Amino acid sequence: MTIPQLLWLRTDLRVQDNSALAAAMAAGPTVALFLISPAQWQAHDDAPSKVDFWLRNLAELRRELAALNVPLLVRQADDWSAAPRVIAELCQQLRIAAVQVNEEYGVHESRRDQAVAQALDALGIDFHSHLDQLLFRPGSVLTQSGSYFQVYSQFRKVCYQRLHSALPALIRRPAAQAPLDIVSDPIPDAVAGFASPTASLRLLWPAGEQEANRRLLDFTDEQISHYQNERDFPAKPGTSRLSAYLAAGVLSPRQCLHAALQANQGEFDSGNSGIVTWINELLWREFYKHILVGYPRVSMHRAFRPETDALAWRQAPNELAAWQQGRTGFPIIDAAMRQLLATGWMHNRLRMVVAMFLTKNLLIDWREGERFFMRHLIDGDLAANNGGWQWSSSTGTDSTPYFRLFNPLSQSQRFDPDGRFIRHWLPELTGLNNKDIHHPATMGGLFGVADYPRPMVDLASSRTRALAAFRRLPHLAKEPT
């Protein structure tokens, strides 16, 4: 049997606006492949909820591909070093002429694809990669000196110029091909080494393109106009909740951009401020993926700013565990961490607050937080997670200055003023008034709410400690007076 085209699916689990799928089916009869790689996923700290989300979306994608008469095959490649052999064997078995993929950008992903391409080239099989999970190919948005941007605002300006002159087009869903004499493989319900998430977590994140597009439509119809004003309040439905679908490729950034532009009468940087702000968030996502390619050290547990690798981070396993378990004694921190543990997701404002608390107030290495987040986030994405952690810890590109620390008490009072978010996740504090709920320790000797812990650190002295640690580094500016 000869099947000319093999579509190798990775983080692109959809049939609409899928570059590689469209290219494969335009070139000839196509069969799709997904590799189960548990050892690699564990090495990358992928969360059990994220792996479960992949499997559930694969089951939905299998049905969508069946409507196109594209069989979906599942093979095991425990880690990516096995991918060249597994794919080459399948290509020889089916007499594949070309493999089509959508580009991925981490160091390990790039090396994997290079190894597969070399193995296939030795067999006379073509390997074609396509731009899909970004609006612009890395290397195409550069400074005048030809380097990758390190400052988001400058990157965004060039992106807007490019978008005005050439808007990335949506790719149509292909027409069905003639049926093939190949039966799709069953999708496993679970993968060894990854515990199944709770039923309640699964209900929060239904799988499939239909759900992803419904969420996108609901957001752009009802909420996006208020995004700028409501996105920082964790008790409000002010964000899109699309990140898990973007990370798994169930939804594309092109689809998101076009939906936003339709809601904003085609405007990028004018019109409704909420829509413009959300488009800017799409470009932040873009920026961090370009950073992965331009500065690959961030894929290898290195700080973007090399001088900060010398920071004297504290080894404080008990404090780290208290932060991980939501036992810091600061209600907004603990509520955010409990949200993460229960839902596989955390509100973006709170991701910054808890990250600064860990890296500045506790002076614990940002890599500990980055790893813990990846192990629990259903929307875990190397570029965005690394970028966010390095921004918060002042070790990254375009990061917050080292002397700027979010105070968890003022953040709590400002963005959860009535304590609604805190009460939801810390029911033991439900009876406190809207003042005390942000800082129960101020209740003094009367404090004793269901054994809720006292603050684990003094904010003022821990801030002083963090500033001193940064000031000991060479080439860093002093705190302004």
C-alpha positions as CSV (number, residue, x, y, z in Angstrom):
1,M,0.0,0.0,0.0
2,T,1.2,3.5,-0.8
3,I,0.1,6.5,1.2
4,P,1.9,9.5,-0.1
5,Q,1.5,11.8,2.9
6,L,2.0,11.3,6.7
7,L,0.7,14.1,9.0
8,W,2.7,14.0,12.2
9,L,0.5,15.7,14.8
10,R,2.0,17.3,18.0
11,T,0.5,20.4,19.6
12,D,-1.9,21.0,16.7
13,L,-4.9,18.9,17.6
14,R,-7.5,20.4,15.2
15,V,-8.6,20.2,11.6
16,Q,-9.6,23.8,11.1
17,D,-6.8,26.3,10.2
18,N,-4.2,23.6,10.4
19,S,-1.2,24.3,8.1
20,A,0.3,20.9,7.9
21,L,-3.0,19.1,7.5
22,A,-4.0,21.3,4.6
23,A,-0.6,20.9,2.9
24,A,-0.7,17.1,3.3
25,M,-4.2,16.6,2.0
26,A,-3.5,19.0,-0.9
27,A,-0.4,16.8,-1.8
28,G,-2.2,13.5,-1.8
29,P,-3.9,10.8,0.3
30,T,-3.0,11.4,4.0
31,V,-2.7,9.4,7.2
32,A,-2.2,11.1,10.6
33,L,0.2,10.0,13.4
34,F,0.5,10.8,17.1
35,L,3.4,9.6,19.2
36,I,2.8,8.7,22.9
37,S,6.0,9.7,24.7
38,P,5.6,9.3,28.5
39,A,9.3,9.5,29.4
40,Q,9.8,12.7,27.4
41,W,6.7,14.2,28.9
42,Q,7.9,13.4,32.3
43,A,11.3,14.9,31.5
44,H,9.5,18.1,30.4
45,D,7.4,18.1,33.6
46,D,4.1,17.9,31.7
47,A,1.2,17.9,34.1
48,P,-1.1,14.8,34.3
49,S,-4.0,17.1,33.6
50,K,-2.3,18.3,30.4
51,V,-1.6,14.8,29.2
52,D,-5.2,13.8,29.9
53,F,-6.3,16.9,28.0
54,W,-4.2,15.8,25.0
55,L,-5.8,12.3,25.1
56,R,-9.3,13.7,25.3
57,N,-8.7,16.1,22.4
58,L,-7.1,13.3,20.4
59,A,-10.3,11.3,20.8
60,E,-12.3,14.3,19.5
61,L,-9.8,14.8,16.7
62,R,-10.0,11.2,15.7
63,R,-13.7,11.8,14.9
64,E,-13.0,15.0,13.0
65,L,-10.4,13.3,10.9
66,A,-12.7,10.4,10.3
67,A,-15.1,12.8,8.6
68,L,-12.2,13.7,6.3
69,N,-11.4,9.9,5.8
70,V,-8.0,10.5,7.4
71,P,-7.0,7.6,9.6
72,L,-5.3,8.5,12.9
73,L,-2.5,6.1,14.0
74,V,-1.0,6.1,17.5
75,R,2.5,4.8,18.1
76,Q,4.8,4.6,21.2
77,A,8.1,6.5,21.3
78,D,9.0,6.6,25.0
79,D,11.3,9.5,24.5
80,W,12.0,11.6,21.4
81,S,15.3,9.8,20.7
82,A,13.1,6.9,19.5
83,A,11.0,9.1,17.1
84,P,13.3,8.8,14.0
85,R,13.1,5.0,14.2
86,V,9.4,4.8,14.9
87,I,8.5,7.2,12.2
88,A,10.9,5.8,9.6
89,E,9.5,2.3,10.2
90,L,5.9,3.5,9.7
91,C,6.9,5.4,6.5
92,Q,8.5,2.3,5.1
93,Q,5.5,0.2,6.0
94,L,3.1,2.6,4.3
95,R,5.5,3.7,1.6
96,I,5.2,7.3,2.6
97,A,6.6,9.9,0.2
98,A,6.5,12.9,2.6
99,V,6.0,13.8,6.2
100,Q,4.2,17.0,7.0
101,V,4.5,18.8,10.4
102,N,3.8,22.1,12.1
103,E,6.8,23.8,13.6
104,E,7.6,23.6,17.3
105,Y,10.3,25.8,18.9
106,G,11.9,24.4,22.1
107,V,15.5,23.1,21.9
108,H,14.4,19.5,22.3
109,E,11.7,19.9,19.8
110,S,14.0,21.3,17.2
111,R,16.6,18.6,17.8
112,R,13.9,15.9,17.5
113,D,12.7,17.3,14.2
114,Q,16.2,17.6,12.8
115,A,16.9,13.9,13.8
116,V,13.7,12.8,12.2
117,A,14.3,14.8,9.0
118,Q,17.8,13.3,8.7
119,A,16.5,9.7,9.2
120,L,13.8,10.3,6.5
121,D,16.3,11.9,4.1
122,A,18.4,8.8,4.2
123,L,15.3,6.9,3.0
124,G,14.5,9.4,0.3
125,I,11.4,10.7,2.2
126,D,10.7,14.4,2.3
127,F,10.2,16.3,5.6
128,H,8.1,19.5,5.3
129,S,7.5,21.9,8.3
130,H,5.0,24.7,8.3
131,L,4.3,27.9,10.3
132,D,1.2,27.2,12.4
133,Q,1.4,28.0,16.1
134,L,2.6,31.5,15.5
135,L,1.7,34.5,13.4
136,F,5.3,35.1,12.3
137,R,8.1,32.7,11.8
138,P,10.9,33.2,14.3
139,G,13.7,35.0,12.6
140,S,11.3,37.1,10.5
141,V,10.8,39.8,13.2
142,L,14.2,41.2,14.0
143,T,15.8,44.5,15.1
144,Q,17.6,46.7,12.6
145,S,20.8,45.0,13.6
146,G,19.4,41.6,12.7
147,S,19.0,40.3,16.2
148,Y,16.0,39.0,18.1
149,F,14.1,41.6,20.1
150,Q,14.6,41.6,23.8
151,V,12.0,44.2,24.6
152,Y,8.3,43.4,24.1
153,S,7.1,46.9,23.2
154,Q,9.6,47.1,20.3
155,F,8.7,43.6,19.1
156,R,5.0,44.5,19.2
157,K,5.5,47.6,17.2
158,V,7.1,45.7,14.3
159,C,4.4,43.0,14.6
160,Y,1.7,45.6,14.2
161,Q,3.4,47.0,11.1
162,R,3.6,43.5,9.6
163,L,-0.1,42.8,10.4
164,H,-1.2,46.0,8.8
165,S,0.6,45.1,5.6
166,A,-0.1,41.3,5.5
167,L,-2.7,39.7,7.8
168,P,-2.1,35.9,8.2
169,A,-5.0,34.2,6.5
170,L,-7.1,31.4,7.9
171,I,-6.7,28.1,6.3
172,R,-9.8,26.3,5.2
173,R,-10.8,22.9,6.5
174,P,-9.8,20.4,3.7
175,A,-12.4,18.5,1.8
176,A,-12.7,14.8,2.6
177,Q,-10.4,12.5,0.7
178,A,-11.3,9.1,-0.7
179,P,-11.5,6.5,2.0
180,L,-8.3,4.5,2.7
181,D,-8.0,0.9,3.7
182,I,-6.5,1.7,7.1
183,V,-8.3,1.6,10.4
184,S,-7.7,4.3,13.0
185,D,-6.1,3.2,16.3
186,P,-8.0,3.5,19.6
187,I,-6.9,6.5,21.7
188,P,-5.7,5.4,25.2
189,D,-7.7,6.6,28.2
190,A,-4.5,7.1,30.2
191,V,-0.7,7.0,30.0
192,A,1.5,5.2,32.5
193,G,3.1,7.6,34.9
194,F,0.3,10.2,34.7
195,A,-2.5,10.0,37.1
196,S,-6.0,10.7,35.9
197,P,-7.3,14.1,37.0
198,T,-10.5,14.5,38.9
199,A,-13.9,14.5,37.2
200,S,-14.4,18.1,38.3
201,L,-11.2,19.2,36.6
202,R,-12.2,17.5,33.4
203,L,-15.6,19.2,33.5
204,L,-13.8,22.6,33.6
205,W,-11.9,21.8,30.4
206,P,-14.1,20.0,27.9
207,A,-12.1,18.7,24.9
208,G,-12.5,19.4,21.2
209,E,-12.5,22.1,18.6
210,Q,-16.2,22.7,19.0
211,E,-15.7,23.6,22.6
212,A,-12.7,25.7,21.8
213,N,-14.5,27.7,19.2
214,R,-17.5,28.1,21.4
215,R,-15.4,29.6,24.1
216,L,-13.7,31.9,21.6
217,L,-17.0,33.1,20.2
218,D,-18.5,33.6,23.6
219,F,-15.5,35.6,24.8
220,T,-15.3,37.8,21.7
221,D,-19.1,38.3,21.7
222,E,-19.6,39.1,25.4
223,Q,-16.4,39.7,27.4
224,I,-13.5,40.9,25.2
225,S,-14.7,44.5,25.2
226,H,-14.3,44.6,29.0
227,Y,-11.1,42.7,29.1
228,Q,-8.8,45.6,29.9
229,N,-10.9,46.6,32.9
230,E,-11.7,43.2,34.3
231,R,-8.8,40.9,33.4
232,D,-7.0,41.5,36.7
233,F,-9.8,40.6,39.0
234,P,-9.7,36.8,39.7
235,A,-13.2,36.6,41.0
236,K,-14.6,37.9,37.7
237,P,-14.9,36.0,34.4
238,G,-12.7,38.6,32.8
239,T,-10.2,36.4,30.9
240,S,-10.8,34.1,27.9
241,R,-9.8,30.8,29.5
242,L,-8.5,29.8,26.1
243,S,-4.9,29.1,27.1
244,A,-5.3,25.3,27.4
245,Y,-6.7,25.1,23.9
246,L,-4.0,27.3,22.5
247,A,-1.3,25.2,24.2
248,A,-2.6,21.9,22.8
249,G,-3.2,23.5,19.4
250,V,-7.0,22.9,19.5
251,L,-7.2,26.5,18.6
252,S,-4.8,28.6,16.6
253,P,-3.5,32.1,17.2
254,R,-4.8,33.0,13.7
255,Q,-8.3,32.1,14.7
256,C,-8.0,34.2,17.9
257,L,-6.6,37.2,16.0
258,H,-9.3,37.0,13.3
259,A,-12.1,36.7,15.9
260,A,-10.7,39.7,17.8
261,L,-10.4,41.8,14.6
262,Q,-14.0,41.0,13.7
263,A,-15.1,42.2,17.1
264,N,-13.1,45.4,16.6
265,Q,-14.1,46.3,13.1
266,G,-10.8,45.2,11.7
267,E,-8.6,47.4,14.0
268,F,-5.4,46.2,15.6
269,D,-4.2,49.1,17.7
270,S,-7.3,51.4,17.9
271,G,-10.9,50.9,18.6
272,N,-12.1,49.1,21.7
273,S,-9.3,49.2,24.4
274,G,-10.3,45.8,25.7
275,I,-9.9,44.1,22.3
276,V,-6.6,45.8,21.7
277,T,-5.3,44.7,25.1
278,W,-6.2,41.1,24.3
279,I,-4.5,41.3,20.9
280,N,-1.4,42.5,22.8
281,E,-1.6,39.4,25.0
282,L,-1.6,37.2,21.9
283,L,1.6,39.1,20.9
284,W,3.2,38.5,24.3
285,R,2.6,34.8,23.7
286,E,4.3,35.3,20.3
287,F,7.2,37.2,21.8
288,Y,8.1,34.5,24.3
289,K,8.2,31.8,21.6
290,H,10.5,33.9,19.5
291,I,12.7,34.3,22.6
292,L,12.9,30.4,22.7
293,V,14.5,30.4,19.3
294,G,16.6,33.5,19.5
295,Y,18.0,32.7,23.0
296,P,17.9,28.9,23.4
297,R,19.5,29.0,26.8
298,V,16.0,29.7,28.3
299,S,15.0,26.2,27.2
300,M,17.8,24.7,29.2
301,H,17.1,26.0,32.7
302,R,19.3,29.1,32.2
303,A,18.4,32.7,33.0
304,F,17.9,35.0,30.1
305,R,20.1,37.5,31.9
306,P,23.3,35.4,32.5
307,E,24.5,37.6,35.4
308,T,21.5,36.6,37.4
309,D,22.6,33.0,37.4
310,A,24.9,34.0,40.2
311,L,22.0,35.0,42.5
312,A,22.3,33.4,46.0
313,W,19.0,31.7,46.0
314,R,18.0,30.2,49.3
315,Q,17.6,26.5,49.9
316,A,14.4,26.4,52.0
317,P,12.5,23.2,51.3
318,N,10.0,23.7,54.0
319,E,9.1,27.1,52.8
320,L,8.9,25.9,49.2
321,A,6.5,23.1,50.3
322,A,4.3,25.6,52.2
323,W,4.1,27.8,49.1
324,Q,3.3,24.7,46.9
325,Q,0.5,23.6,49.3
326,G,-1.0,27.0,49.8
327,R,0.1,27.4,53.5
328,T,2.0,30.7,53.4
329,G,-0.4,32.6,55.7
330,F,-1.1,35.2,52.9
331,P,-4.7,34.4,51.8
332,I,-4.3,35.7,48.2
333,I,-1.2,33.5,47.7
334,D,-2.8,30.4,49.3
335,A,-6.1,30.9,47.4
336,A,-4.2,31.1,44.1
337,M,-2.2,28.0,44.8
338,R,-5.3,26.1,45.7
339,Q,-6.9,27.2,42.5
340,L,-3.9,25.7,40.6
341,L,-4.0,22.4,42.4
342,A,-7.7,22.0,41.9
343,T,-8.2,23.3,38.4
344,G,-4.9,23.0,36.6
345,W,-5.0,26.7,35.9
346,M,-4.3,30.0,37.7
347,H,-5.5,33.5,37.0
348,N,-2.7,35.4,35.2
349,R,-2.5,38.3,37.7
350,L,-2.1,35.8,40.5
351,R,0.6,33.9,38.5
352,M,2.7,37.1,38.8
353,V,1.8,37.6,42.5
354,V,2.7,34.1,43.6
355,A,5.9,34.1,41.4
356,M,7.2,37.3,42.9
357,F,6.4,36.0,46.4
358,L,8.4,32.9,45.9
359,T,11.4,34.5,44.1
360,K,11.6,37.8,46.0
361,N,10.0,37.4,49.5
362,L,11.2,33.8,49.9
363,L,14.2,34.2,47.6
364,I,13.8,30.7,46.2
365,D,15.0,30.0,42.7
366,W,12.5,30.7,40.0
367,R,13.2,27.3,38.4
368,E,11.5,25.7,41.4
369,G,8.4,27.6,40.7
370,E,8.6,27.1,36.9
371,R,8.9,23.4,37.4
372,F,6.0,23.2,39.9
373,F,3.7,25.2,37.6
374,M,4.5,22.9,34.6
375,R,3.7,19.9,36.7
376,H,0.2,21.2,37.5
377,L,-0.8,23.5,34.6
378,I,-3.3,22.1,32.0
379,D,-2.1,25.0,29.8
380,G,1.6,24.5,30.5
381,D,3.6,26.0,27.7
382,L,7.4,26.2,28.0
383,A,7.7,29.6,26.4
384,A,4.9,31.4,28.3
385,N,5.7,29.7,31.6
386,N,9.4,30.4,31.4
387,G,8.8,33.9,30.2
388,G,6.4,34.7,33.0
389,W,8.6,33.2,35.7
390,Q,11.7,35.0,34.5
391,W,9.8,38.3,34.1
392,S,8.6,38.0,37.7
393,S,12.0,37.0,39.1
394,S,13.8,39.8,37.2
395,T,16.1,37.3,35.5
396,G,14.4,37.4,32.0
397,T,13.9,39.5,29.0
398,D,12.0,42.8,29.4
399,S,11.5,41.7,33.0
400,T,10.2,43.7,36.0
401,P,13.1,45.7,37.6
402,Y,14.6,43.7,40.5
403,F,13.5,46.4,43.0
404,R,9.8,46.2,42.1
405,L,8.0,43.6,44.2
406,F,4.2,43.0,44.2
407,N,3.0,43.3,47.8
408,P,0.6,40.4,48.2
409,L,-1.5,42.3,50.7
410,S,-2.0,45.4,48.5
411,Q,-2.5,43.2,45.5
412,S,-5.2,41.3,47.4
413,Q,-7.0,44.4,48.5
414,R,-6.9,46.0,45.1
415,F,-7.9,43.0,42.9
416,D,-10.1,41.0,45.3
417,P,-11.5,43.9,47.3
418,D,-14.5,42.0,48.8
419,G,-12.5,38.8,49.3
420,R,-14.8,36.8,47.0
421,F,-11.9,34.9,45.4
422,I,-10.3,34.2,48.7
423,R,-13.6,33.0,50.3
424,H,-14.1,30.6,47.4
425,W,-10.7,28.9,47.8
426,L,-10.2,29.4,51.5
427,P,-13.6,28.5,53.0
428,E,-12.0,28.5,56.5
429,L,-11.8,32.3,56.2
430,T,-15.4,32.8,55.0
431,G,-16.5,34.4,58.3
432,L,-13.9,37.2,58.2
433,N,-14.9,40.8,57.2
434,N,-13.7,42.4,54.0
435,K,-10.7,44.0,55.7
436,D,-9.4,41.1,57.9
437,I,-9.8,38.5,55.1
438,H,-6.7,39.9,53.3
439,H,-4.5,39.7,56.4
440,P,-6.0,37.6,59.2
441,A,-2.8,38.0,61.3
442,T,-3.8,41.6,62.1
443,M,-6.6,40.1,64.3
444,G,-3.9,39.6,66.9
445,G,-4.7,37.3,69.8
446,L,-8.2,36.7,68.5
447,F,-6.7,35.0,65.4
448,G,-7.4,31.3,65.2
449,V,-9.4,30.6,62.1
450,A,-9.4,26.8,61.6
451,D,-5.7,26.6,62.1
452,Y,-5.0,28.9,59.2
453,P,-1.2,29.6,59.4
454,R,0.3,32.9,60.4
455,P,2.4,34.7,57.7
456,M,5.5,32.7,57.0
457,V,7.6,35.7,56.3
458,D,7.7,39.4,57.1
459,L,7.1,41.3,53.9
460,A,9.4,44.3,54.7
461,S,12.4,42.4,55.9
462,S,12.1,39.8,53.1
463,R,12.0,42.7,50.6
464,T,15.2,44.1,52.1
465,R,16.8,40.6,51.8
466,A,15.8,40.3,48.2
467,L,17.2,43.7,47.2
468,A,20.4,43.0,49.0
469,A,20.8,39.7,47.1
470,F,20.3,41.5,43.7
471,R,22.6,44.3,44.6
472,R,25.4,41.9,45.2
473,L,25.3,41.0,41.5
474,P,27.6,42.9,39.1
475,H,26.2,45.3,36.4
476,L,22.8,45.8,38.1
477,A,21.5,49.2,38.7
478,K,20.8,50.3,42.3
479,E,17.4,50.9,43.6
480,P,16.2,54.4,42.6
481,T,15.9,56.9,45.4
